[in-house]
Amino acid sequence: MEEVALAAEVGRTTGSAAARRMRAAGKIPAVLYGHGIDPQPLAVDGRSLRLALNREAGLNALITLDTGDARHLAMARQLQRDPVRGTVRHVDFVIVRRDEIIAAEVPIRLEGEAEQVHRADGLVEQQLFSLTVHAKPAAIPAAIEVDISGLAIGDAIRVGDLKLPEGVTTDVDSEETVVAGQASRVAADIEAEEAEGAEAAAVEGTARDEVVGESEPGGGEEG
């Protein structure tokens, strides 16, 4: 995985007023913690942070925070965003080690075209959009690709079917569905209506048979 260097300023003033001034100057308040160190307030350049996190790895990018006096290998683990503009207001960095196993959310990306599903006017329904994996920081994949080219209506690709890279594992239930080929809503409605019609016809036929049976003359007693 590609690593990104990011300069960080230490000793920033905390508090909401100081944070507003910092953002107005194009900087993002941050905090660094992990592996036994006390939480350390930082400030990073907003544009540089966006460039670091807009790479293929996203939030799983390995970032070397350079504070001038020290360098820390870290990952961005929590971003607070403006609810209206979506801009980053604060970021938490957690220190990681290259030889430790960590947990990470990895996006699931569908590849290929499910031609059998499309020819039948069906739908490709993705039910799982990310997967929690465990791996060393450098082994965390940018995405998990799922080939759906062989998918047909009624088929499902489950977690147990995924091909994870070497050194990557997951604790997610292997039977959990990732993506499925579904009949279209119109087709499903037609099928349901046909089933209801067949059931109603069967009930009507049974009732008719019972009525006919009751109307047939029975054997009387001989005098």
C-alpha positions in Angstrom: 0.0 0.0 0.0 1.2 3.5 -0.9 2.3 5.6 2.1 1.7 9.4 2.4 3.7 11.9 4.3 1.8 14.7 6.1 3.2 17.5 8.1 1.6 18.1 11.4 1.9 21.0 13.9 2.0 20.2 17.6 1.0 22.3 20.5 -2.2 23.8 19.0 -4.6 25.6 21.2 -7.7 23.6 21.9 -11.3 24.9 22.2 -14.1 25.7 19.7 -13.0 29.3 19.1 -9.4 28.3 18.3 -10.7 25.5 16.1 -12.8 28.0 14.1 -9.8 30.3 13.6 -7.7 27.3 12.5 -10.3 26.2 9.9 -10.5 29.7 8.6 -6.8 29.6 8.0 -7.1 26.3 6.0 -6.0 24.0 8.8 -7.8 21.1 10.3 -7.7 20.3 14.1 -6.6 16.8 14.8 -5.5 14.5 17.6 -3.0 11.6 17.6 -3.2 8.7 20.0 -2.5 5.0 20.3 0.2 2.6 21.6 0.2 4.1 25.1 0.9 7.8 24.2 -1.2 10.5 25.7 -3.6 12.1 23.1 -1.7 14.8 21.3 -3.5 17.8 19.7 -2.3 18.5 16.2 -3.1 20.7 13.2 -2.7 19.6 9.6 -3.1 21.4 6.3 -6.6 20.9 5.0 -5.6 20.6 1.3 -2.8 18.2 2.1 -5.2 16.1 4.2 -7.7 15.9 1.3 -5.0 14.8 -1.1 -3.9 12.1 1.4 -7.4 10.7 1.9 -8.6 11.0 -1.7 -6.2 8.3 -2.9 -7.3 4.8 -3.7 -6.9 3.6 -0.1 -9.1 6.3 1.3 -9.3 6.2 5.1 -7.1 3.1 5.1 -4.1 5.1 3.7 -0.9 4.8 5.7 0.1 8.3 6.7 3.5 9.3 8.2 2.8 12.2 10.4 5.9 14.4 10.6 5.8 16.7 13.6 9.3 18.0 13.1 10.6 16.2 16.2 9.2 12.8 15.5 7.5 10.8 12.7 4.5 8.5 13.5 3.0 5.9 11.2 -0.7 6.4 11.5 -4.2 6.0 9.9 -7.1 8.4 10.0 -9.8 6.6 12.0 -12.5 9.1 12.6 -13.5 12.2 10.6 -16.0 14.8 11.8 -17.6 16.5 8.8 -19.7 19.7 8.4 -23.3 18.5 8.2 -24.1 20.9 5.3 -20.9 21.4 3.3 -19.4 18.0 4.1 -15.9 19.4 4.8 -13.7 17.8 7.4 -13.9 19.6 10.7 -11.7 17.3 12.8 -9.7 14.1 12.4 -8.5 11.4 14.7 -5.2 9.7 13.9 -4.3 6.4 15.5 -0.7 5.2 15.6 -0.1 1.7 14.0 2.8 -0.6 13.7 3.8 -2.4 10.5 3.9 -5.8 12.2 0.5 -5.7 14.0 -2.8 -7.0 12.9 -5.5 -4.3 12.8 -9.1 -4.1 11.8 -10.3 -2.0 8.9 -13.4 -1.4 6.8 -12.7 -2.1 3.1 -15.2 -1.2 0.4 -16.7 -3.9 -1.8 -16.6 -3.1 -5.5 -18.6 -5.0 -8.1 -16.8 -5.9 -11.4 -18.2 -7.1 -14.7 -21.7 -7.3 -16.1 -24.3 -9.8 -14.9 -25.6 -10.4 -18.4 -27.9 -13.3 -17.5 -29.6 -11.1 -14.9 -30.0 -8.2 -17.3 -31.3 -10.4 -20.2 -34.1 -11.6 -17.8 -34.9 -8.0 -16.8 -33.6 -8.8 -13.3 -31.8 -6.7 -10.8 -28.3 -7.0 -9.3 -28.9 -6.3 -5.6 -25.8 -5.5 -3.6 -26.5 -6.1 0.1 -23.0 -5.6 1.6 -21.0 -2.6 0.6 -18.0 -2.9 2.9 -16.2 -5.7 4.8 -14.4 -5.6 8.1 -11.0 -7.3 7.6 -8.0 -8.0 9.7 -4.5 -7.6 8.3 -1.2 -5.8 8.8 -1.5 -2.1 7.8 0.4 -2.5 4.5 -1.6 -5.5 3.5 -5.1 -3.9 3.8 -6.5 -3.8 0.3 -7.9 -0.6 -1.2 -11.1 -2.5 -2.2 -12.4 -6.1 -2.5 -13.4 -6.8 -6.0 -16.4 -9.1 -6.7 -16.8 -10.5 -10.2 -20.6 -10.7 -11.0 -20.3 -11.7 -14.7 -21.5 -15.2 -13.9 -24.4 -14.1 -11.7 -27.9 -15.3 -12.7 -31.4 -14.7 -11.1 -31.6 -16.7 -7.9 -27.8 -16.8 -7.5 -26.0 -15.2 -4.6 -22.3 -14.4 -3.8 -21.6 -14.7 -0.1 -18.8 -13.6 2.1 -17.4 -17.1 2.0 -17.1 -16.9 -1.8 -14.9 -13.8 -1.6 -11.2 -14.1 -2.6 -9.3 -12.2 0.0 -5.7 -11.3 -0.5 -3.0 -13.3 1.3 -2.7 -12.3 4.9 -6.2 -10.8 5.0 -9.0 -12.4 7.0 -12.5 -11.5 8.2 -14.8 -12.6 11.0 -18.0 -11.7 9.1 -20.4 -14.7 8.8 -19.4 -16.6 5.6 -23.1 -17.1 4.8 -23.9 -13.3 4.7 -25.0 -12.3 1.2 -22.8 -9.8 -0.6 -24.7 -9.5 -3.9 -27.7 -11.4 -5.4 -29.5 -11.7 -8.7 -33.1 -10.8 -8.2 -36.1 -10.9 -10.4 -37.5 -7.5 -11.3 -40.3 -6.1 -9.2 -42.7 -6.3 -12.1 -41.8 -10.0 -12.7 -42.1 -10.7 -9.0 -45.5 -9.1 -8.8 -46.7 -11.1 -11.8 -45.4 -14.3 -10.3 -47.1 -13.4 -7.0 -50.4 -12.7 -8.8 -50.1 -16.0 -10.7 -49.5 -17.9 -7.5 -52.5 -16.2 -5.9 -54.6 -17.0 -8.9 -53.6 -20.7 -8.9 -54.2 -20.9 -5.1 -57.7 -19.3 -5.6 -58.5 -21.7 -8.4 -57.5 -24.6 -6.3 -59.6 -23.5 -3.4 -62.6 -22.9 -5.8 -62.1 -26.3 -7.4 -62.1 -28.0 -3.9 -65.2 -26.2 -2.9 -67.0 -27.2 -6.1 -66.0 -30.8 -5.6 -67.5 -30.7 -2.1 -70.7 -29.2 -3.3 -71.1 -31.8 -6.1 -70.4 -34.5 -3.6 -73.1 -33.3 -1.3 -75.7 -33.0 -4.1 -75.3 -36.6 -5.4 -78.1 -38.9 -4.2 -77.0 -41.2 -1.4 -78.1 -44.8 -0.8 -81.4 -44.9 1.1 -82.6 -47.6 3.6 -84.6 -50.5 2.0 -88.1 -50.9 3.4 
